[in-house]
Amino acid sequence: MFWIIFFALVFVALYVDLALLNKRAHTICLKEALKQSAFWIGLAILFNVFVYFTMGTEKAVEFLTAYLIEESLSMDNLFVFLMIFQYFNVPSQYQHKVLYWGILSAIVMRMVFIFAGVTLVSKFHWVIYVFGAFLVFTAIKMIFKKDEEIHPENNPLLKLFKKFVPVTHEFHQSRFFIKEAGRLMATPLMVVLFMIEISDVAFAVDSIPAVLCVSNDLFIVYTSNIFAILGLRSLYFALAGLMPLFHYLKYGLAFILAFIGTKMLIAQWFKVPTGIALGVVGSILILSVIISVVFPPDKKDIC
C-alpha cells in the first residue's frame, strides 16, 4: 500500500507539472523555478511526515538523511546539465521537457540500481566495505580534481548512439523524433536527453552507495532518491546561473562522501547514529555554502 501511495503521488504531481503547469514550452524564469523548487521540497517533507506517522521516527530520520544526501550529491549534476545544454545550444524553452523525460527514465533506472545494491548488501555484507572504500576514493579524487571542460562529442556511448540512430542537424521544436524522407530520425533534443540519462547513471554510481549507508530499507532508499531527483529539475533552473558562486560546494560534497564512506568502513566496530549523520551532512553542506559566500570567487572565474 505504501508503494501504491508513493507512485500515485509522484505520477499525479508529474502529470500536473507537465500537462497543466508546463503544457506550453517556455523559458522558466527564476521566480517560477523557485516556486517549483518549493513545491517539490514541500512534497518531500509532506511524504516524510507520512513516513513518520506510519513507520516511526527512525524511518523518518533515515528518509530525511537519505534525501539530504542525495539532493546535495546531485548538485554536481547541475554543472553537467548546464554544460550539456550549452554545448548543444538547446533553446531554454525546451530544457524543461528534456529534464522531465529524463526524470521518468531515472525513476525506472534508479529502481534497478537500488534494488541491486540493497540485495548485494543484504546477501554479501562485505560489499558495504567496497562501497565505503569507493566513496572515500571518489572524495579524494573530487578534492584534487581540477575543473575540466566536458566534451560530449567524445563520449563513446554518444558515438555508438549516432552510429545506429540517424540524427538531424537542427532542432524541430520540442520533438525528439521526426520522419524525414520516410526515415525515422532523432533530433538533437533526443541526443541531449540521451546524454542527460548517461550523466544520471554516472552520478548514481556515487550517490546510491552513499544512501545505502543510511538505510537498507528499499522503500526508504528509493523514495528519498526519487524525491531528490524530482526536486533537482526545478533546482537546475533556479540555481544554474548561481552555481559558479558556490565554488566551495564541490569540496563540501567531497567531505560528505568521505564521511559516509568512513561510516561504512567502521560500521562493524562503531555505528554512527542516523541523527548524527544527518547533522554532519547538513552542517557540511551549509558550511560550504557560507564559505563560498564569505570568500567569493574572482569575477574572471564567473561566467
Number of C-alpha atoms within 10 A of each C-alpha: 5 11 10 9 10 13 13 12 13 17 12 10 16 17 13 12 14 16 11 10 11 15 12 11 15 14 15 19 11 16 11 14 18 17 14 21 21 15 15 21 19 13 18 22 17 12 20 24 16 14 21 16 11 12 12 12 14 12 20 21 19 27 30 23 25 31 28 20 28 25 23 22 25 21 18 15 20 18 16 17 21 15 16 20 20 12 14 14 13 16 15 16 14 20 22 20 20 21 21 18 15 21 22 15 14 21 20 11 15 19 17 12 17 22 16 11 19 20 14 14 18 12 9 10 11 12 16 23 19 14 24 25 18 18 26 22 15 16 25 15 12 17 14 10 9 8 7 6 8 13 10 16 11 9 13 10 14 16 13 10 14 13 10 8 14 13 19 16 9 9 18 14 12 16 14 17 17 15 9 10 7 7 9 14 17 22 22 21 28 18 18 25 22 17 21 23 19 16 15 22 16 12 14 21 14 19 21 23 26 28 25 23 24 25 18 19 14 15 17 22 25 25 23 25 28 23 21 23 23 26 20 25 24 25 23 23 25 21 19 15 13 13 17 17 20 18 20 20 25 20 18 23 24 23 22 26 28 22 20 28 27 17 21 27 20 13 15 9 7 10 10 14 11 20 13 11 22 19 12 17 23 16 13 18 23 14 15 20 18 15 14 17 14 9 13 15 15 8 8 6 9 13 8
